[in-house]
């Protein structure tokens, strides 16, 4: 029985690590630095209602964008950061995959999400 458990556990750990590495994490301090340098496009994947209530300043409401290519920079190596509600939220994946599908190669995930941003005492922007 132990012989079956070890390979199965190893396979699960490998799958999780590969999946988690699909979009590298960016921390709040790293994001703030990129924002200050105006070298990031933020994609908020929380949905329009939540976006309107509060989002990271400068973020784009991913769920309402009709032409994502039109809001992203021409430089395909530009930093694109997708986020959603927090560490357990997976909604960011749709935004990250959409950017990746358009050829962007520097797509990251703000794992902390909007909840972590607010908990860190950072300001949000409301409205469109």
C-alpha positions in Angstrom: 0.0 0.0 0.0 2.8 2.4 0.8 4.3 1.9 -2.6 1.1 3.3 -4.2 0.8 6.3 -1.9 4.3 7.7 -2.4 4.1 7.9 -6.2 0.5 9.3 -6.1 1.5 12.0 -3.6 4.5 12.9 -5.7 2.3 13.2 -8.8 -0.1 15.5 -6.9 2.7 17.7 -5.6 4.3 17.9 -9.1 0.9 18.9 -10.6 0.3 21.5 -8.0 3.8 23.0 -8.4 3.5 23.1 -12.2 0.0 24.7 -12.0 1.1 27.2 -9.3 4.1 28.3 -11.4 2.0 29.0 -14.5 1.7 32.6 -13.5 4.4 33.9 -11.2 3.3 35.8 -8.1 3.9 39.5 -7.7 3.9 41.0 -4.2 2.2 44.2 -3.2 5.6 46.0 -2.8 6.7 44.8 -6.2 3.4 45.9 -7.8 3.6 49.3 -6.2 7.1 49.8 -7.6 5.9 48.8 -11.1 2.8 51.1 -10.7 5.1 54.1 -9.6 7.2 53.5 -12.7 4.0 53.2 -14.9 5.3 49.8 -16.1 2.3 47.6 -15.5 -1.2 46.9 -16.7 -3.6 45.6 -14.0 -6.5 43.4 -14.9 -9.2 43.2 -12.2 -11.1 39.9 -12.7 -13.6 40.4 -9.8 -16.5 41.4 -12.0 -18.0 44.8 -12.8 -20.0 45.2 -9.5 -17.0 44.5 -7.3 -14.8 46.6 -9.6 -17.1 49.6 -9.3 -17.1 49.3 -5.5 -13.3 49.3 -5.3 -10.3 48.3 -7.3 -6.6 48.9 -7.4 -6.1 52.4 -8.9 -5.5 52.2 -12.6 -6.8 48.7 -13.0 -8.9 47.6 -16.0 -12.2 45.9 -15.4 -11.4 42.7 -17.3 -15.0 41.4 -17.4 -16.3 44.5 -19.2 -13.4 44.9 -21.7 -14.6 44.2 -25.3 -11.2 44.5 -26.9 -8.4 43.4 -24.5 -5.7 43.9 -27.1 -6.8 47.5 -27.3 -6.1 48.2 -23.6 -2.8 46.3 -23.4 0.5 47.8 -24.6 2.0 46.9 -28.0 5.1 45.5 -26.2 4.3 41.8 -25.6 7.0 41.7 -22.9 5.2 44.4 -20.8 4.2 43.4 -17.3 0.5 42.4 -17.1 -0.8 41.6 -13.6 -4.1 39.9 -13.1 -5.9 39.7 -9.7 -9.2 38.9 -8.1 -10.6 38.6 -4.6 -7.7 37.0 -2.7 -5.4 34.0 -2.4 -8.2 31.4 -2.8 -9.9 33.1 -5.8 -9.2 31.7 -9.2 -11.1 34.3 -11.3 -7.8 35.9 -12.2 -6.9 32.9 -14.4 -9.3 34.0 -17.2 -7.6 37.4 -17.4 -4.1 36.0 -17.2 -4.9 33.4 -19.9 -6.5 36.0 -22.2 -3.3 38.1 -22.0 -1.2 35.1 -22.6 -3.3 34.1 -25.6 -2.6 37.5 -27.1 1.1 36.8 -26.8 2.1 38.5 -23.6 5.0 36.8 -22.0 5.3 38.7 -18.6 2.0 37.8 -17.0 1.9 37.7 -13.2 -0.6 37.1 -10.5 -1.2 39.3 -7.5 -2.1 36.4 -5.1 -3.1 38.8 -2.3 -5.9 40.1 -4.5 -8.0 43.1 -3.7 -8.6 41.8 -0.1 -4.8 41.7 0.5 -4.4 45.1 -1.1 -6.9 46.6 1.3 -5.6 44.7 4.3 -2.2 46.2 3.6 -3.7 49.6 3.9 -3.5 50.5 0.3 -6.0 52.8 -1.3 -8.6 51.7 -3.8 -10.5 53.5 -6.5 -14.2 53.3 -6.9 -16.4 53.8 -10.0 -15.3 53.2 -13.6 
